[in-house]
Amino acid sequence: MAMWKYPHMKNPLISMMILVALSTPAYVIYNTSTDATMNFDMRHALAELRTYDHFLKYYLPSHTNISSYFFGIIAAMMYMKFTRSDSQHIIKPLLKKLLTFSLVVLF
């Protein structure tokens, strides 16, 4: 809503969202010396996950999900910008190539 009310603040707000999305989890991981991966046996996931300390401390709080939220907002803003512009004939082939490349890298 701040971006709609103050359009001139869009770029600083987007920069702030990216900075917060990357630095907050990094700060928490650094300060708590968290392992790189959860050392958790997934066979008993449903029974143990609700009581697993690592999961409760580092997955459920908002700092672990804030990047998905912020990047979703940024992606929606980019989508709206591209659909309203006349450059769709340039962007669509580029996005097709990017999707193909990302699928090849994924496999």
All heavy atoms as an XYZ file, in Angstrom:
880
protein
N       0.820     -1.184      0.000
C       0.000      0.000      0.000
C       0.868      1.253      0.000
O       0.484      2.252     -0.579
C      -0.941     -0.010      1.199
C      -2.034     -1.063      1.070
S      -3.279     -1.029      2.364
C      -3.927      0.607      2.190
N       2.013      1.152      0.641
C       2.909      2.308      0.666
C       3.389      2.643     -0.740
O       3.575      3.813     -1.083
C       4.093      2.035      1.579
N       3.583      1.626     -1.574
C       4.042      1.873     -2.943
C       2.963      2.531     -3.783
O       3.265      3.304     -4.685
C       4.486      0.563     -3.584
C       5.794      0.071     -3.046
S       6.320     -1.378     -3.924
C       6.840     -2.380     -2.565
N       1.705      2.203     -3.523
C       0.625      2.844     -4.265
C       0.419      4.275     -3.785
O       0.124      5.162     -4.571
C      -0.685      2.076     -4.113
C      -0.724      0.818     -4.901
C      -0.214      0.602     -6.145
C      -1.302     -0.416     -4.489
N      -0.433     -0.684     -6.528
C      -1.102     -1.332     -5.537
C      -1.949     -0.836     -3.342
C      -1.546     -2.636     -5.467
C      -2.400     -2.136     -3.285
C      -2.200     -3.024     -4.335
N       0.548      4.483     -2.481
C       0.319      5.815     -1.950
C       1.473      6.762     -2.278
O       1.263      7.938     -2.540
C       0.126      5.746     -0.432
C      -0.354      7.047      0.156
C      -0.807      6.879      1.583
C      -1.330      8.205      2.092
N      -1.943      8.102      3.388
N       2.706      6.234     -2.255
C       3.900      7.021     -2.548
C       4.678      6.346     -3.682
O       5.655      5.657     -3.433
C       4.786      7.140     -1.307
C       4.063      7.618     -0.088
C       3.742      6.747      0.946
C       3.681      8.951      0.028
C       3.064      7.182      2.069
C       2.999      9.404      1.146
C       2.691      8.510      2.169
O       2.021      8.947      3.276
N       4.261      6.522     -4.933
C       4.922      5.833     -6.051
C       6.397      6.177     -6.203
O       7.174      5.356     -6.691
C       4.138      6.288     -7.286
C       2.953      7.012     -6.803
C       3.151      7.344     -5.364
N       6.809      7.345     -5.764
C       8.225      7.726     -5.879
C       9.108      6.915     -4.923
O      10.321      6.887     -5.083
C       8.392      9.224     -5.632
C       8.007      9.651     -4.250
N       6.694      9.841     -3.882
C       8.758      9.903     -3.160
C       6.654     10.196     -2.605
N       7.899     10.237     -2.141
N       8.514      6.231     -3.954
C       9.272      5.431     -2.991
C       9.361      3.952     -3.385
O       9.857      3.143     -2.616
C       8.603      5.525     -1.606
C       8.664      6.901     -0.979
S      10.348      7.397     -0.609
C      10.773      6.220      0.655
N       8.901      3.618     -4.595
C       8.856      2.216     -5.012
C      10.244      1.573     -5.011
O      10.437      0.508     -4.424
C       8.235      2.081     -6.391
C       8.083      0.634     -6.826
C       7.720      0.465     -8.285
C       6.352      0.941     -8.575
N       5.925      0.634     -9.947
N      11.209      2.187     -5.648
C      12.548      1.590     -5.728
C      13.223      1.458     -4.363
O      13.784      0.398     -4.070
C      13.429      2.360     -6.708
C      13.005      2.137     -8.138
O      12.354      1.151     -8.461
N      13.349      3.064     -9.012
N      13.189      2.474     -3.501
C      13.769      2.268     -2.165
C      13.062      1.178     -1.357
O      13.703      0.413     -0.640
C      13.622      3.628     -1.485
C      13.505      4.609     -2.591
C      12.836      3.886     -3.712
N      11.738      1.082     -1.490
C      11.005      0.042     -0.760
C      11.345     -1.348     -1.281
O      11.491     -2.290     -0.494
C       9.496      0.296     -0.841
C       8.981      1.445      0.011
C       7.513      1.729     -0.283
C       9.168      1.134      1.480
N      11.469     -1.495     -2.595
C      11.850     -2.789     -3.158
C      13.259     -3.166     -2.711
O      13.515     -4.315     -2.331
C      11.735     -2.776     -4.699
C      10.265     -2.744     -5.115
C      12.433     -3.985     -5.310
C      10.046     -2.569     -6.587
N      14.159     -2.197     -2.723
C      15.521     -2.464     -2.247
C      15.521     -2.878     -0.788
O      16.228     -3.810     -0.393
C      16.390     -1.224     -2.428
O      16.464     -0.863     -3.780
N      14.702     -2.214      0.031
C      14.613     -2.556      1.436
C      14.036     -3.963      1.628
O      14.512     -4.728      2.469
C      13.756     -1.540      2.181
C      13.711     -1.772      3.681
S      12.576     -0.678      4.544
C      11.009     -1.286      3.969
N      13.015     -4.325      0.830
C      12.423     -5.654      0.947
C      13.449     -6.737      0.615
O      13.542     -7.749      1.314
C      11.201     -5.778      0.024
C      10.015     -5.015      0.516
S       8.436     -5.308     -0.341
C       8.844     -5.441     -2.036
N      14.227     -6.524     -0.439
C      15.245     -7.506     -0.811
C      16.313     -7.603      0.271
O      16.724     -8.705      0.654
C      15.862     -7.155     -2.181
C      14.820     -7.339     -3.284
C      17.096     -8.009     -2.460
C      15.250     -6.838     -4.640
N      16.747     -6.468      0.783
C      17.760     -6.466      1.841
C      17.263     -7.185      3.098
O      17.969     -8.021      3.666
C      18.164     -5.030      2.175
C      19.220     -4.871      3.252
C      20.565     -5.400      2.735
C      19.350     -3.425      3.647
N      16.050     -6.907      3.516
C      15.483     -7.555      4.705
C      15.283     -9.045      4.458
O      15.574     -9.874      5.328
C      14.153     -6.876      5.111
C      13.399     -7.692      6.142
C      14.424     -5.489      5.640
N      14.806     -9.408      3.259
C      14.556    -10.816      2.946
C      15.837    -11.644      2.962
O      15.804    -12.825      3.307
C      13.872    -10.931      1.590
N      16.948    -11.050      2.602
C      18.212    -11.785      2.585
C      18.975    -11.680      3.894
O      19.603    -12.648      4.333
C      19.083    -11.290      1.430
C      18.525    -11.514      0.032
C      19.438    -10.898     -1.007
C      18.306    -12.989     -0.246
N      18.917    -10.530      4.532
C      19.745    -10.335      5.723
C      19.126    -10.894      7.004
O      19.860    -11.347      7.891
C      20.062     -8.851      5.908
O      18.888     -8.119      6.129
N      17.826    -10.884      7.139
C      17.206    -11.366      8.371
C      17.460    -12.857      8.605
O      17.935    -13.227      9.680
C      15.702    -11.049      8.389
O      15.526     -9.645      8.211
C      15.064    -11.488      9.686
N      17.178    -13.734      7.644
C      17.514    -15.145      7.879
C      19.017    -15.359      8.054
O      19.434    -16.191      8.865
C      17.005    -15.861      6.631
C      15.992    -14.957      6.052
C      16.437    -13.572      6.402
N      19.830    -14.602      7.326
C      21.280    -14.741      7.474
C      21.709    -14.363      8.883
O      22.555    -15.040      9.483
C      21.999    -13.876      6.445
N      21.138    -13.320      9.429
C      21.454    -12.886     10.792
C      21.063    -13.954     11.818
O      21.836    -14.283     12.717
C      20.735    -11.570     11.093
C      20.882    -11.096     12.511
C      22.050    -10.484     12.935
C      19.844    -11.267     13.423
C      22.192    -10.048     14.250
C      19.983    -10.839     14.730
C      21.158    -10.231     15.137
O      21.288     -9.811     16.424
N      19.868    -14.510     11.661
C      19.399    -15.539     12.593
C      20.279    -16.783     12.493
O      20.683    -17.355     13.505
C      17.919    -15.884     12.324
C      17.473    -17.095     13.121
C      17.040    -14.689     12.644
N      20.596    -17.199     11.285
C      21.441    -18.388     11.088
C      22.826    -18.159     11.672
O      23.384    -19.034     12.338
C      21.514    -18.738      9.593
C      20.172    -19.295      9.136
C      22.632    -19.741      9.314
C      20.041    -19.410      7.631
N      23.384    -16.986     11.468
C      24.721    -16.690     11.981
C      24.743    -16.633     13.505
O      25.627    -17.198     14.150
C      25.218    -15.368     11.402
C      26.590    -14.974     11.882
C      27.718    -15.595     11.374
C      26.743    -13.995     12.850
C      28.982    -15.241     11.817
C      28.002    -13.638     13.297
C      29.117    -14.259     12.781
O      30.364    -13.914     13.224
N      23.766    -15.948     14.087
C      23.753    -15.792     15.545
C      23.458    -17.079     16.299
O      23.905    -17.251     17.427
C      22.754    -14.726     15.967
C      23.340    -13.352     15.864
O      24.553    -13.182     15.799
N      22.483    -12.363     15.844
N      22.697    -17.963     15.702
C      22.345    -19.204     16.392
C      23.216    -20.372     15.966
O      23.014    -21.480     16.448
C      20.873    -19.560     16.148
O      20.654    -19.690     14.754
C      19.952    -18.503     16.741
N      24.145    -20.127     15.061
C      25.031    -21.186     14.535
C      24.225    -22.400     14.074
O      24.515    -23.539     14.422
C      26.051    -21.602     15.587
O      26.852    -20.514     15.954
N      23.211    -22.135     13.296
C      22.335    -23.186     12.793
C      23.056    -24.034     11.766
O      23.816    -23.535     10.945
C      21.088    -22.553     12.143
O      20.496    -21.667     13.079
C      20.088    -23.589     11.726
N      22.789    -25.338     11.792
C      23.347    -26.235     10.781
C      22.781    -25.883      9.418
O      21.690    -25.328      9.299
C      23.008    -27.689     11.105
C      23.717    -28.169     12.357
O      24.785    -27.614     12.670
O      23.194    -29.083     13.011
N      23.504    -26.250      8.382
C      23.071    -25.933      7.016
C      21.793    -26.678      6.641
O      20.984    -26.177      5.880
C      24.175    -26.269      6.038
N      21.613    -27.871      7.155
C      20.410    -28.641      6.857
C      19.788    -29.140      8.143
O      20.451    -29.246      9.173
C      20.730    -29.859      5.969
O      21.689    -30.661      6.656
C      21.267    -29.431      4.629
N      18.514    -29.450      8.070
C      17.844    -30.021      9.235
C      18.254    -31.479      9.342
O      18.067    -32.244      8.391
C      16.323    -29.927      9.083
C      15.780    -28.574      9.341
S      13.988    -28.407      9.124
C      13.322    -29.793      9.954
N      18.800    -31.879     10.441
C      19.136    -33.282     10.652
C      17.922    -33.962     11.264
O      17.804    -34.124     12.456
C      20.377    -33.417     11.542
C      20.292    -32.548     12.768
O      19.308    -31.860     12.979
N      21.316    -32.593     13.591
N      17.031    -34.348     10.394
C      15.712    -34.812     10.803
C      15.343    -36.030      9.984
O      15.501    -36.045      8.766
C      14.712    -33.672     10.586
C      13.323    -33.989     10.997
C      13.004    -34.142     12.333
C      12.331    -34.114     10.054
C      11.716    -34.424     12.712
C      11.045    -34.390     10.436
C      10.723    -34.549     11.773
N      14.852    -37.054     10.619
C      14.405    -38.269      9.947
C      12.988    -38.037      9.426
O      12.050    -37.895     10.208
C      14.439    -39.437     10.936
C      14.085    -40.743     10.283
O      13.960    -40.793      9.041
O      13.925    -41.735     11.026
N      12.833    -37.979      8.122
C      11.547    -37.628      7.521
C      10.509    -38.750      7.595
O       9.348    -38.544      7.289
C      11.744    -37.205      6.064
C      12.497    -35.903      5.917
S      11.777    -34.539      6.839
C      10.292    -34.238      5.931
N      10.905    -39.957      8.019
C       9.937    -41.057      8.118
C       8.868    -40.766      9.168
O       7.745    -41.211      9.048
C      10.651    -42.362      8.451
C      11.423    -42.918      7.266
C      12.063    -44.196      7.631
N      13.232    -43.843      8.470
C      13.914    -44.694      9.190
N      13.577    -45.948      9.230
N      14.961    -44.298      9.880
N       9.229    -40.028     10.180
C       8.293    -39.739     11.259
C       7.938    -38.251     11.273
O       7.740    -37.654     12.330
C       8.900    -40.143     12.602
C       9.432    -41.532     12.604
N       8.615    -42.637     12.544
C      10.696    -42.005     12.627
C       9.346    -43.730     12.548
N      10.623    -43.370     12.594
N       7.850    -37.687     10.108
C       7.699    -36.238      9.984
C       6.448    -35.701     10.667
O       6.524    -34.747     11.434
C       7.710    -35.831      8.523
N       5.315    -36.289     10.401
C       4.082    -35.728     10.950
C       4.024    -35.814     12.473
O       3.542    -34.909     13.132
C       2.872    -36.432     10.335
C       2.663    -36.164      8.852
C       1.482    -36.975      8.344
C       2.437    -34.692      8.602
N       4.532    -36.888     13.015
C       4.469    -37.056     14.462
C       5.485    -36.176     15.184
O       5.184    -35.626     16.239
C       4.702    -38.520     14.817
N       6.667    -36.035     14.634
C       7.740    -35.345     15.341
C       7.886    -33.870     14.975
O       8.461    -33.114     15.745
C       9.075    -36.053     15.074
C       9.140    -37.425     15.673
C      10.493    -38.073     15.434
O      11.458    -37.341     15.153
O      10.578    -39.289     15.527
N       7.399    -33.477     13.822
C       7.644    -32.118     13.350
C       7.083    -31.055     14.291
O       7.685    -30.010     14.485
C       7.067    -31.938     11.949
C       7.793    -30.974     11.051
C       9.242    -31.384     10.884
C       7.136    -30.859      9.714
N       5.952    -31.330     14.882
C       5.323    -30.340     15.763
C       6.099    -30.135     17.064
O       5.917    -29.138     17.743
C       3.905    -30.769     16.066
C       3.026    -30.709     14.843
C       1.596    -31.071     15.172
N       0.821    -31.140     13.964
C       0.475    -32.249     13.354
N       0.832    -33.415     13.846
N      -0.233    -32.220     12.258
N       6.953    -31.082     17.399
C       7.726    -30.966     18.633
C       9.215    -30.804     18.363
O       9.992    -30.669     19.298
C       7.517    -32.209     19.513
O       7.940    -33.366     18.791
C       6.056    -32.357     19.903
N       9.624    -30.820     17.117
C      11.042    -30.729     16.766
C      11.525    -29.299     16.975
O      11.036    -28.356     16.351
C      11.246    -31.185     15.325
C      12.677    -31.321     14.911
C      13.557    -32.113     15.631
C      13.153    -30.670     13.791
C      14.874    -32.249     15.248
C      14.467    -30.808     13.398
C      15.321    -31.592     14.131
O      16.635    -31.721     13.760
N      12.470    -29.121     17.886
C      12.928    -27.791     18.297
C      13.477    -26.970     17.130
O      13.182    -25.788     16.993
C      13.996    -27.941     19.381
C      14.326    -26.615     20.020
O      13.380    -25.849     20.311
O      15.526    -26.345     20.227
N      14.270    -27.606     16.283
C      14.863    -26.920     15.131
C      13.765    -26.358     14.220
O      13.832    -25.222     13.772
C      15.750    -27.900     14.368
C      16.560    -27.285     13.286
N      17.831    -26.819     13.501
C      16.288    -27.042     11.982
C      18.311    -26.336     12.378
N      17.388    -26.462     11.443
N      12.751    -27.146     13.960
C      11.634    -26.737     13.111
C      10.868    -25.579     13.741
O      10.534    -24.593     13.082
C      10.710    -27.923     12.870
C       9.488    -27.601     12.072
C       9.564    -27.463     10.697
C       8.263    -27.431     12.685
C       8.437    -27.163      9.945
C       7.138    -27.128     11.951
C       7.228    -27.000     10.580
N      10.588    -25.688     15.030
C       9.812    -24.653     15.714
C      10.555    -23.326     15.804
O       9.957    -22.263     15.709
C       9.431    -25.133     17.113
C       8.492    -26.333     17.166
C       8.318    -26.798     18.602
C       7.160    -26.014     16.530
N      11.872    -23.382     15.957
C      12.661    -22.152     16.095
C      12.931    -21.453     14.774
O      12.950    -20.231     14.703
C      14.016    -22.464     16.738
C      14.015    -22.532     18.210
C      15.451    -22.672     18.671
C      15.570    -22.943     20.137
N      16.964    -23.176     20.524
N      13.189    -22.238     13.729
C      13.727    -21.638     12.510
C      12.825    -21.724     11.291
O      13.082    -21.068     10.302
C      15.080    -22.271     12.172
C      16.040    -22.181     13.333
C      16.510    -23.308     13.964
C      16.440    -20.939     13.810
C      17.370    -23.210     15.041
C      17.296    -20.835     14.883
C      17.759    -21.975     15.493
O      18.601    -21.875     16.554
N      11.775    -22.508     11.330
C      10.912    -22.602     10.159
C       9.598    -21.849     10.358
O       9.114    -21.192      9.458
C      10.629    -24.060      9.803
C       9.787    -24.181      8.570
C      10.334    -23.948      7.313
C       8.438    -24.492      8.645
C       9.563    -24.032      6.176
C       7.664    -24.582      7.509
C       8.237    -24.348      6.287
O       7.476    -24.415      5.159
N       9.007    -21.952     11.500
C       7.700    -21.338     11.721
C       7.714    -19.817     11.865
O       6.765    -19.173     11.458
C       7.041    -21.967     12.946
C       6.606    -23.418     12.772
C       5.947    -23.923     14.036
C       5.683    -23.586     11.592
N       8.750    -19.201     12.428
C       8.712    -17.734     12.576
C       8.684    -17.010     11.229
O       9.044    -17.560     10.190
C      10.008    -17.417     13.328
C      10.405    -18.670     13.970
C       9.926    -19.767     13.069
N       8.271    -15.766     11.270
C       8.084    -14.990     10.035
C       9.385    -14.726      9.296
O       9.381    -14.550      8.080
C       7.402    -13.669     10.350
O       8.214    -12.916     11.221
N      10.518    -14.702      9.988
C      11.760    -14.360      9.297
C      12.154    -15.411      8.268
O      12.905    -15.124      7.346
C      12.901    -14.137     10.289
C      13.274    -15.347     11.083
N      13.995    -16.392     10.569
C      13.004    -15.665     12.369
C      14.167    -17.301     11.497
N      13.569    -16.883     12.602
N      11.638    -16.617      8.375
C      11.971    -17.629      7.380
C      11.057    -17.559      6.163
O      11.399    -18.077      5.107
C      11.878    -19.044      7.983
O      10.553    -19.243      8.476
C      12.879    -19.215      9.090
N       9.915    -16.939      6.296
C       8.950    -16.870      5.193
C       8.853    -15.490      4.565
O       8.163    -15.309      3.574
C       7.565    -17.285      5.701
C       7.572    -18.669      6.270
O       8.088    -19.588      5.649
N       7.032    -18.833      7.461
N       9.552    -14.531      5.109
C       9.425    -13.157      4.633
C       9.972    -12.999      3.212
O       9.446    -12.220      2.431
C      10.087    -12.173      5.616
C       9.559    -10.764      5.386
C      11.598    -12.211      5.529
C       9.873     -9.827      6.513
N      11.003    -13.758      2.868
C      11.559    -13.615      1.523
C      10.566    -14.083      0.467
O      10.425    -13.446     -0.580
C      12.882    -14.367      1.406
O      12.699    -15.732      1.680
N       9.845    -15.169      0.720
C       8.833    -15.629     -0.237
C       7.748    -14.577     -0.419
O       7.296    -14.324     -1.541
C       8.203    -16.929      0.247
O       9.170    -17.902      0.428
N       7.335    -13.973      0.654
C       6.304    -12.940      0.600
C       6.794    -11.727     -0.187
O       6.120    -11.248     -1.103
C       5.912    -12.551      2.026
C       4.886    -11.465      2.111
C       3.561    -11.715      1.778
C       5.231    -10.178      2.513
C       2.605    -10.723      1.851
C       4.286     -9.178      2.591
C       2.972     -9.452      2.260
O       2.034     -8.467      2.325
N       7.977    -11.233      0.155
C       8.509    -10.046     -0.523
C       8.780    -10.311     -2.006
O       8.454     -9.489     -2.854
C       9.780     -9.563      0.155
C       9.553     -8.809      1.432
C      10.588     -8.613      2.320
C       8.315     -8.285      1.757
C      10.394     -7.912      3.502
C       8.103     -7.595      2.933
C       9.149     -7.408      3.806
N       9.382    -11.451     -2.337
C       9.666    -11.733     -3.737
C       8.383    -11.979     -4.525
O       8.326    -11.712     -5.727
C      10.642    -12.892     -3.873
C      12.025    -12.548     -3.389
C      12.722    -13.396     -2.560
C      12.623    -11.346     -3.741
C      13.990    -13.069     -2.100
C      13.885    -10.996     -3.286
C      14.567    -11.867     -2.469
N       7.336    -12.458     -3.867
C       6.033    -12.584     -4.523
C       5.458    -11.221     -4.877
O       4.903    -11.020     -5.959
N       5.594    -10.275     -3.969
C       5.131     -8.904     -4.228
C       5.908     -8.297     -5.391
O       5.336     -7.688     -6.300
C       5.276     -8.030     -2.968
C       4.290     -8.472     -1.904
C       5.064     -6.559     -3.302
C       4.485     -7.785     -0.570
N       7.221     -8.466     -5.383
C       8.064     -7.912     -6.453
C       7.730     -8.563     -7.789
O       7.626     -7.880     -8.813
C       9.550     -8.072     -6.093
C       9.879     -7.211     -4.870
C      10.443     -7.703     -7.272
C      11.236     -7.494     -4.252
N       7.522     -9.885     -7.796
C       7.159    -10.584     -9.038
C       5.816    -10.100     -9.565
O       5.642     -9.913    -10.778
C       7.126    -12.090     -8.800
N       4.848     -9.875     -8.681
C       3.541     -9.370     -9.107
C       3.654     -7.964     -9.690
O       3.006     -7.646    -10.700
C       2.570     -9.378     -7.927
N       4.495     -7.135     -9.083
C       4.693     -5.787     -9.613
C       5.342     -5.835    -10.995
O       4.951     -5.086    -11.902
C       5.543     -4.969     -8.648
C       4.818     -4.610     -7.380
S       5.841     -3.875     -6.093
C       6.867     -2.758     -6.972
N       6.322     -6.723    -11.163
C       6.961     -6.856    -12.476
C       5.973     -7.377    -13.507
O       5.938     -6.912    -14.650
C       8.170     -7.779    -12.367
C       9.320     -7.173    -11.604
S      10.695     -8.299    -11.384
C      11.167     -8.616    -13.066
N       5.152     -8.342    -13.111
C       4.142     -8.887    -14.020
C       3.174     -7.806    -14.471
O       2.861     -7.687    -15.661
C       3.385    -10.033    -13.339
C       2.252    -10.563    -14.163
C       2.496    -11.427    -15.224
C       0.939    -10.192    -13.887
C       1.452    -11.905    -15.994
C      -0.110    -10.660    -14.647
C       0.152    -11.519    -15.698
O      -0.881    -11.984    -16.461
N       2.698     -7.007    -13.532
C       1.775     -5.931    -13.883
C       2.431     -4.907    -14.807
O       1.816     -4.410    -15.744
C       1.249     -5.244    -12.618
C       0.370     -6.119    -11.751
S      -1.087     -6.747    -12.596
C      -1.995     -5.247    -12.844
N       3.692     -4.621    -14.553
C       4.421     -3.659    -15.400
C       4.565     -4.195    -16.822
O       4.354     -3.474    -17.788
C       5.785     -3.376    -14.789
C       6.608     -2.392    -15.567
C       7.938     -2.156    -14.910
C       8.766     -1.193    -15.740
N      10.070     -0.920    -15.138
N       4.905     -5.485    -16.938
C       5.104     -6.067    -18.267
C       3.794     -6.240    -19.030
O       3.759     -6.059    -20.242
C       5.818     -7.405    -18.175
C       7.249     -7.285    -17.735
C       7.809     -8.244    -16.920
C       8.049     -6.224    -18.126
C       9.134     -8.142    -16.508
C       9.357     -6.112    -17.724
C       9.900     -7.068    -16.907
N       2.720     -6.590    -18.348
C       1.454     -6.772    -19.052
C       0.869     -5.442    -19.510
O       0.114     -5.408    -20.480
C       0.422     -7.508    -18.182
O       0.248     -6.803    -16.960
C       0.859     -8.929    -17.912
N       1.214     -4.377    -18.841
C       0.703     -3.056    -19.236
C       1.596     -2.355    -20.255
O       1.207     -1.338    -20.799
C       0.557     -2.170    -18.005
C      -0.532     -2.632    -17.079
C      -0.656     -1.747    -15.889
N      -1.708     -2.235    -15.007
C      -1.864     -1.852    -13.766
N      -1.045     -0.958    -13.238
N      -2.837     -2.330    -13.029
N       2.763     -2.897    -20.517
C       3.680     -2.238    -21.446
C       3.511     -2.803    -22.854
O       2.888     -3.833    -23.064
C       5.124     -2.421    -20.982
O       5.521     -3.756    -21.162
N       4.109     -2.111    -23.810
C       4.054     -2.542    -25.206
C       5.220     -3.437    -25.577
O       5.381     -3.781    -26.739
C       4.047     -1.317    -26.130
C       2.767     -0.517    -25.988
O       1.723     -1.113    -25.641
O       2.810      0.707    -26.222
N       6.047     -3.807    -24.612
C       7.240     -4.598    -24.914
C       7.028     -6.094    -24.708
O       7.991     -6.832    -24.565
C       8.400     -4.110    -24.046
O       8.069     -4.251    -22.683
N       5.792     -6.551    -24.715
C       5.520     -7.967    -24.501
C       6.111     -8.843    -25.596
O       6.522     -9.968    -25.341
C       4.023     -8.218    -24.393
C       3.434     -7.758    -23.096
C       1.993     -8.181    -22.965
O       1.523     -9.045    -23.685
N       1.279     -7.568    -22.034
N       6.158     -8.338    -26.818
C       6.709     -9.130    -27.915
C       8.210     -9.375    -27.741
O       8.759    -10.311    -28.301
C       6.422     -8.464    -29.262
C       7.097     -7.129    -29.427
N       6.617     -5.984    -28.836
C       8.214     -6.770    -30.094
C       7.413     -4.967    -29.142
N       8.392     -5.416    -29.903
N       8.872     -8.569    -26.949
C      10.297     -8.754    -26.650
C      10.471     -9.645    -25.423
O      11.342    -10.508    -25.375
C      10.983     -7.388    -26.411
C      10.913     -6.547    -27.680
C      12.416     -7.569    -25.939
C      11.319     -5.109    -27.474
N       9.615     -9.471    -24.446
C       9.761    -10.158    -23.163
C       9.352    -11.629    -23.248
O      10.007    -12.496    -22.666
C       8.951     -9.422    -22.078
C       9.548     -8.039    -21.863
C       8.937    -10.198    -20.776
C       8.692     -7.111    -21.067
N       8.283    -11.946    -23.977
C       7.801    -13.332    -24.029
C       8.850    -14.306    -24.558
O       9.060    -15.358    -23.953
C       6.510    -13.413    -24.837
C       5.300    -12.971    -24.048
C       4.031    -13.198    -24.816
C       2.832    -12.760    -24.006
N       1.579    -12.979    -24.709
N       9.540    -14.040    -25.667
C      10.578    -14.977    -26.106
C      11.727    -15.099    -25.107
O      12.279    -16.183    -24.904
C      11.075    -14.391    -27.431
C      10.003    -13.485    -27.890
C       9.321    -12.989    -26.661
N      12.060    -13.995    -24.466
C      13.117    -14.027    -23.457
C      12.718    -14.906    -22.274
O      13.518    -15.706    -21.782
C      13.429    -12.604    -22.988
C      14.497    -12.456    -21.922
C      15.854    -12.909    -22.472
C      14.576    -11.021    -21.450
N      11.477    -14.786    -21.828
C      10.999    -15.614    -20.732
C      10.926    -17.085    -21.120
O      11.193    -17.971    -20.301
C       9.633    -15.127    -20.246
C       9.638    -13.806    -19.485
C       8.219    -13.380    -19.142
C      10.469    -13.906    -18.230
N      10.575    -17.381    -22.380
C      10.562    -18.774    -22.846
C      11.967    -19.364    -22.798
O      12.160    -20.499    -22.361
C      10.015    -18.856    -24.269
C       8.568    -19.116    -24.353
C       8.172    -19.398    -25.781
C       6.740    -19.866    -25.798
N       6.232    -20.051    -27.137
N      12.956    -18.598    -23.240
C      14.337    -19.071    -23.193
C      14.793    -19.269    -21.751
O      15.465    -20.249    -21.439
C      15.263    -18.089    -23.910
C      15.104    -18.078    -25.399
C      16.008    -17.054    -26.041
C      15.753    -16.978    -27.533
N      16.564    -15.956    -28.183
N      14.421    -18.343    -20.875
C      14.792    -18.445    -19.465
C      14.148    -19.672    -18.822
O      14.799    -20.393    -18.060
C      14.381    -17.178    -18.721
C      14.746    -17.084    -17.251
C      16.272    -17.093    -17.089
C      14.166    -15.823    -16.648
N      12.891    -19.938    -19.138
C      12.215    -21.113    -18.603
C      12.871    -22.397    -19.100
O      13.122    -23.318    -18.317
C      10.732    -21.093    -18.992
C       9.920    -22.304    -18.554
C       9.883    -22.408    -17.040
C       8.519    -22.235    -19.123
N      13.185    -22.447    -20.386
C      13.854    -23.627    -20.940
C      15.207    -23.834    -20.285
O      15.553    -24.955    -19.892
C      14.025    -23.474    -22.465
O      12.738    -23.234    -23.051
C      14.633    -24.721    -23.065
N      15.962    -22.767    -20.131
C      17.270    -22.855    -19.486
C      17.151    -23.336    -18.045
O      17.898    -24.202    -17.598
C      17.974    -21.499    -19.541
C      19.286    -21.469    -18.811
C      20.395    -22.095    -19.348
C      19.391    -20.839    -17.586
C      21.611    -22.083    -18.673
C      20.591    -20.819    -16.907
C      21.709    -21.445    -17.458
N      16.185    -22.788    -17.320
C      16.035    -23.179    -15.909
C      15.602    -24.639    -15.787
O      16.019    -25.336    -14.861
C      15.055    -22.256    -15.192
O      13.768    -22.366    -15.760
N      14.772    -25.126    -16.693
C      14.393    -26.534    -16.660
C      15.568    -27.452    -16.959
O      15.730    -28.493    -16.327
C      13.248    -26.798    -17.640
C      11.895    -26.234    -17.226
C      10.869    -26.441    -18.350
C      11.404    -26.870    -15.950
N      16.407    -27.052    -17.906
C      17.595    -27.851    -18.219
C      18.539    -27.878    -17.022
O      19.063    -28.944    -16.652
C      18.319    -27.287    -19.475
C      19.693    -27.906    -19.651
C      17.461    -27.512    -20.710
N      18.736    -26.740    -16.376
C      19.600    -26.680    -15.194
C      19.006    -27.505    -14.057
O      19.724    -28.205    -13.341
C      19.826    -25.214    -14.759
C      20.486    -25.139    -13.400
C      20.641    -24.482    -15.805
N      17.687    -27.465    -13.901
C      17.027    -28.215    -12.851
C      17.250    -29.715    -13.011
O      17.572    -30.416    -12.067
C      15.538    -27.901    -12.837
C      14.695    -28.655    -11.818
C      15.088    -28.235    -10.403
C      13.225    -28.405    -12.055
N      17.096    -30.199    -14.260
C      17.291    -31.634    -14.489
C      18.754    -31.990    -14.486
O      19.169    -33.023    -14.105
C      16.617    -32.073    -15.786
C      15.125    -32.070    -15.677
C      14.359    -31.255    -16.503
C      14.491    -32.852    -14.747
C      12.980    -31.259    -16.404
C      13.105    -32.854    -14.633
C      12.343    -32.061    -15.473
